[in-house]
Amino acid sequence: MSWDKYVSDQLLATGNVQKGAICGLDGSIWAVSEKWDVTAAEAKDLASAYKDPTILHQKGIVVAGEKYMFLSATDEVLRGKKQANGIHIVKTNMAMIIGYYADPVQPGQCATTVEALGDYLKSVNY
């Protein structure tokens, strides 16, 4: 299965994620939804934020040129929001899964979907 299939079949097909991406922790883009321009620089910034999320307090979370208000971070999850839309990012052993949701999808629905894929990838050492 290609990385594109993970985005289309495991994220977008659920209806809980409107746009998705999988990026390496080095900032490389493995797969991304059509017409969603997630950049390697943004991915690299997000990966470094897992080590020190304080920069997100000042700068917010930027994905595909869109700025989201930083909500919270753990060592594996970053959350951001912009009006009724938001972003949920999960770190695995080698990658990050970025999920975008828009109203009427609720944050928890997106989180459950993105984290389930993250748990699977961690279980197979990705």
PLY file of the C-alpha trace (Angstrom):
ply
format ascii 1.0
element vertex 126
property float x
property float y
property float z
element edge 125
property int vertex1
property int vertex2
end_header
0.00 0.00 0.00
1.39 3.41 -0.92
1.46 6.29 1.55
-1.16 8.04 -0.60
-3.54 5.15 0.10
-3.10 5.64 3.85
-4.19 9.26 3.45
-7.13 8.48 1.14
-8.34 5.21 2.69
-7.51 5.59 6.39
-8.08 9.32 6.85
-10.24 10.93 4.16
-12.55 7.95 3.55
-13.73 8.07 7.18
-15.33 11.50 6.71
-13.67 12.60 9.96
-10.69 14.17 8.17
-11.13 16.51 5.19
-7.41 16.84 4.36
-4.47 14.75 5.43
-0.74 14.32 5.10
1.99 11.97 6.23
5.43 13.50 6.63
8.76 12.14 7.81
10.20 13.53 11.03
12.97 15.00 8.85
10.40 17.18 7.07
10.04 15.01 3.97
6.52 14.79 2.51
5.44 11.16 2.09
1.83 11.74 1.02
-0.59 14.66 1.01
-4.20 15.32 -0.01
-4.76 16.89 -3.40
-4.56 20.68 -3.47
-3.24 20.87 0.10
0.20 22.40 -0.11
1.93 21.18 3.03
5.60 22.15 2.74
8.73 20.38 3.92
9.69 23.47 5.96
6.34 23.38 7.79
6.73 19.65 8.45
10.24 20.18 9.79
8.99 22.95 12.11
6.22 20.68 13.39
8.64 17.82 14.02
10.92 20.10 16.05
7.90 21.35 18.03
7.54 17.89 19.60
10.86 18.51 21.36
10.04 22.11 22.32
6.46 23.31 21.71
7.08 26.79 23.18
7.62 28.23 19.68
4.01 27.26 18.87
2.75 29.50 21.68
4.16 32.49 19.82
3.91 31.45 16.18
0.91 29.11 16.13
0.76 25.97 14.01
1.25 26.60 10.30
0.16 23.94 7.81
-0.23 24.53 4.07
0.28 28.24 4.63
-2.68 28.38 7.05
-2.09 29.51 10.64
-3.93 27.76 13.48
-4.06 28.87 17.10
-1.96 26.47 19.16
-4.15 24.58 21.64
-1.98 21.92 23.23
0.92 19.53 22.83
2.13 16.27 24.28
5.21 14.31 23.26
3.08 12.66 20.54
0.18 15.05 19.69
-0.10 18.67 18.53
-3.49 20.41 18.31
-4.50 23.65 16.64
-7.74 25.47 15.82
-8.96 28.21 13.51
-12.61 29.15 14.07
-14.64 25.91 13.68
-11.80 24.12 11.86
-8.64 22.56 13.20
-5.61 20.41 12.88
-4.59 17.26 14.76
-1.04 15.98 14.34
0.26 12.65 15.68
3.90 11.61 15.83
4.87 8.00 15.18
8.33 6.41 15.31
9.35 7.81 11.90
6.56 10.12 10.75
3.82 12.59 11.55
0.21 12.22 10.47
-1.53 15.55 9.93
-5.32 15.62 9.90
-7.46 18.66 9.09
-11.12 18.83 10.06
-13.80 21.36 9.20
-17.24 22.03 10.65
-19.43 19.97 11.20
-16.72 17.41 12.05
-15.83 17.65 15.73
-12.23 17.73 16.99
-12.62 14.39 18.76
-13.72 12.65 15.58
-10.62 13.81 13.73
-8.40 12.99 16.72
-9.74 9.44 16.98
-9.14 8.78 13.27
-5.65 10.31 13.13
-4.55 8.63 16.37
-5.85 5.23 15.22
-3.65 5.44 12.11
-0.78 6.64 14.29
-1.20 3.66 16.63
-1.21 1.30 13.65
1.95 2.81 12.15
3.71 2.63 15.53
2.70 -1.04 15.82
4.48 -1.80 12.51
7.50 0.34 13.46
6.79 3.39 11.34
0 1
1 2
2 3
3 4
4 5
5 6
6 7
7 8
8 9
9 10
10 11
11 12
12 13
13 14
14 15
15 16
16 17
17 18
18 19
19 20
20 21
21 22
22 23
23 24
24 25
25 26
26 27
27 28
28 29
29 30
30 31
31 32
32 33
33 34
34 35
35 36
36 37
37 38
38 39
39 40
40 41
41 42
42 43
43 44
44 45
45 46
46 47
47 48
48 49
49 50
50 51
51 52
52 53
53 54
54 55
55 56
56 57
57 58
58 59
59 60
60 61
61 62
62 63
63 64
64 65
65 66
66 67
67 68
68 69
69 70
70 71
71 72
72 73
73 74
74 75
75 76
76 77
77 78
78 79
79 80
80 81
81 82
82 83
83 84
84 85
85 86
86 87
87 88
88 89
89 90
90 91
91 92
92 93
93 94
94 95
95 96
96 97
97 98
98 99
99 100
100 101
101 102
102 103
103 104
104 105
105 106
106 107
107 108
108 109
109 110
110 111
111 112
112 113
113 114
114 115
115 116
116 117
117 118
118 119
119 120
120 121
121 122
122 123
123 124
124 125
